[in-house]
Amino acid sequence: MSEQESTCGPGTGELTLDGSVPVVEITGLWTKYGRTVVHQDLNLEIEQGEIMSIVGGSGTGKTTLVRQMLGLERPARGCVRVFGEDISAIDSDQLQQLRNHWGMLFQQGALYSALTVFENIAQPMRELQVLPEDLIHDAVLLKMNMVGMGPDQANKMPSDLSGGMVKRVALARALALEPKLLFLDEPTAGLDPDLSEAFVTLIKSLHRELGLTVVMVTHDLDTLFALSTRIAVLAEKHVIALGPLRDVLKVDHPFIKEFFLGDRGRRALEALDEKTPTEH
Ligand SMILES: Nc1ncnc2c1ncn2[C@@H]1O[C@H](COP(=O)(O)OP(=O)(O)OP(=O)(O)O)[C@@H](O)[C@H]1O
């Protein structure tokens, strides 16, 4: 076996964006750093329209898995398909095409500090080099509106914004190219409970309105419970539990007990029951 081996087999050479194949399909994935095995024969499928949360203890490879979906890292072995295409076999043109279909909201480095709110959101549109300026102008204001920001905020600098507003701008930028797939890395980290709740509500409504597929990594149980349609739990180098919250809670595993059913987990579950007694 070579150091890095994709086992995908041939694809069609075209992205499949109609939901007829999983948005993300990971099969037989191995990740190794030197002698350390992070993922061992890991499988995960994410269907169109899901909000899939990936949870697990520190070092279980959540971030690495997302980086592999983004084509930023290659697995040692196995297959990662996004919109049906093998992410490690596509050429740079196809990768660029793929990038236009996904948006990312990362915990750090969310905004360019030297650019205004408007310029930050416009930046992915400008990079396409095909959109006329008047269209970019209207599209930026539309995205700002989507995340609850008025045009009066357009010329503000990131340093003038609250943490919650920074997240909103970053979300507007992630949505700039109307992606079908949105990656969220700790989307509510650093927000106080009220802002966090408002942000969760915003993501929920955008998910519903835009029909997005969302892949999220979060340690925040309130966010996790409020948003996830399914949860993938990483432990022992692979996915040990997968499904809606209630199904995952039934899996008898020490991490699940500790993470979901400890004091914090119970409080978050109670809060969820008060809000949505029948939804999960
Ligand atoms: N580029 C790298 N080189 C060597 N080891 C790495 C590299 N990237 C990640 N690792 C190791 O792989 C393991 C998984 O890391 P990863 O950051 O994906 O975990 P995580 O589940 O996201 O953790 P956390 O919840 O703490 O952020 C860790 O042991 C980490 O040290």
The ligand as a Gaussian input file, in Angstrom:
#p B3LYP/6-31G(d) Opt

LIG

0 1
 N       -0.768000      17.614000      10.846000
 C       -0.686000      16.762000      11.867000
 N        0.455000      16.128000      12.184000
 C        0.527000      15.264000      13.202000
 N       -0.510000      14.948000      13.992000
 C       -1.680000      15.533000      13.753000
 C       -1.841000      16.482000      12.686000
 N       -3.133000      16.906000      12.678000
 C       -3.735000      16.268000      13.696000
 N       -2.876000      15.464000      14.328000
 C       -3.202000      14.583000      15.458000
 O       -4.353000      13.834000      15.099000
 C       -5.221000      13.684000      16.213000
 C       -6.597000      14.219000      15.838000
 O       -6.540000      15.637000      15.757000
 P       -7.833000      16.537000      15.507000
 O       -7.384000      17.956000      15.647000
 O       -8.469000      16.128000      14.248000
 O       -8.734000      16.094000      16.727000
 P      -10.083000      16.758000      17.256000
 O      -11.012000      15.622000      17.518000
 O      -10.548000      17.801000      16.321000
 O       -9.604000      17.354000      18.640000
 P      -10.118000      18.627000      19.498000
 O      -11.510000      18.322000      19.957000
 O       -9.160000      18.664000      20.630000
 O      -10.038000      19.832000      18.614000
 C       -4.558000      14.402000      17.365000
 O       -3.883000      13.444000      18.139000
 C       -3.605000      15.357000      16.700000
 O       -2.497000      15.593000      17.520000

